[in-house]
Amino acid sequence: MTGWSRAGDDLLLRIRLTPGSAGEAIGGRWRDERGALWLSARVRAVPEKGRANAALIALLAQALDWPGRAILLESGDSNRLKRLRIIGGGDALERLTARIEQWMEMT
C-alpha cells in the first residue's frame, strides 16, 4: 500500500501535513487507524486562510518540478490529512512515483 494512486491521467496523493513547523520538508510516512499510508510533510505557514495548503502545494510543485497550478487540493482543507490531485501526473508516472516512494521511505 502506498500514499498515492492513479486516477486516469492524474495521480492522487495522500499527505499528512504539519503546519507551523520550524522548517519545510517532505518525507516519512504516517499510518492511520485503518492502516492506510500517508506521506508526511511540514510547512512553516500557519493553518489560517489556506496559507498552509498553499505552502504545501508550492513545496510539492518545487520538489516534483511540476506546475503548481496542476496540483489541486481535493480534500482536507481544514484537516491535517490532505488528498491532492497532480493533474497529468500519469504522463510522468515513473518519475513522480519514484520520487514519492523515495520520500515515503525517509524517516
C-alpha positions in Angstrom: 0.0 0.0 0.0 1.4 3.4 -1.0 0.5 7.0 -0.3 -0.5 7.6 -3.9 -2.8 6.1 -6.5 -3.5 6.7 -10.2 -6.8 8.2 -11.4 -6.8 8.2 -15.2 -4.1 10.6 -16.3 -3.7 12.1 -12.8 -2.0 11.0 -9.6 -3.8 11.2 -6.2 -1.5 11.8 -3.3 -2.4 11.4 0.4 -0.4 13.7 2.7 -0.4 14.3 6.5 0.6 18.0 6.9 2.2 19.6 9.9 1.7 23.3 9.6 3.6 25.9 11.7 6.8 23.8 11.6 10.3 25.2 12.1 11.2 24.1 8.5 9.7 22.8 5.3 10.2 19.2 4.3 8.6 16.3 2.6 9.5 12.8 3.9 8.4 9.9 6.0 5.1 8.2 6.3 2.2 8.0 8.7 -0.3 5.2 9.1 -3.9 6.0 10.0 -6.2 3.8 12.1 -7.4 1.9 9.0 -3.8 1.1 8.1 -3.6 3.5 5.1 -0.2 5.1 4.5 0.1 8.9 4.2 3.2 10.8 3.0 4.3 13.3 5.7 5.1 16.9 5.0 5.9 20.0 7.1 5.5 23.7 6.2 6.3 26.9 8.1 3.0 28.5 7.2 0.2 28.6 9.7 -3.1 27.0 9.1 -5.0 30.2 8.6 -6.9 31.3 5.4 -5.4 28.5 3.4 -1.8 29.6 3.9 -0.5 26.1 4.9 -2.3 24.5 2.0 -0.8 27.0 -0.4 2.6 26.4 1.1 2.2 22.6 0.7 1.3 22.9 -3.0 4.2 25.3 -3.6 6.6 22.9 -1.8 5.3 19.9 -3.8 5.5 21.8 -7.1 9.1 22.8 -6.5 10.2 19.3 -5.2 8.5 17.5 -8.1 9.3 20.1 -10.7 5.6 20.2 -11.6 3.5 23.3 -12.2 1.7 24.5 -9.0 -1.4 25.2 -11.0 -1.6 21.5 -11.8 -1.6 20.4 -8.2 -5.1 20.7 -6.6 -6.3 20.2 -3.0 -9.2 17.7 -3.3 -9.9 17.2 0.3 -8.6 18.2 3.8 -8.9 21.9 3.5 -9.1 22.3 7.3 -7.6 18.9 8.3 -4.1 17.6 8.6 -5.0 14.8 6.2 -5.0 16.0 2.7 -5.7 14.5 -0.7 -4.1 16.2 -3.6 -4.5 15.6 -7.3 -1.5 16.0 -9.6 -3.1 16.8 -13.0 -1.4 15.0 -15.8 0.9 13.2 -13.4 0.2 9.9 -15.0 2.2 11.0 -18.1 5.3 11.3 -15.9 4.2 8.3 -13.7 7.6 6.7 -13.4 9.5 9.9 -12.4 6.9 11.2 -10.0 6.1 7.9 -8.2 9.8 7.2 -7.8 10.3 10.5 -6.0 7.2 10.0 -3.9 8.3 6.5 -2.9 11.7 7.8 -2.0 10.0 10.4 0.3 7.9 7.6 1.9 11.0 5.7 2.8 12.5 8.6 4.7 12.2 8.7 8.5 
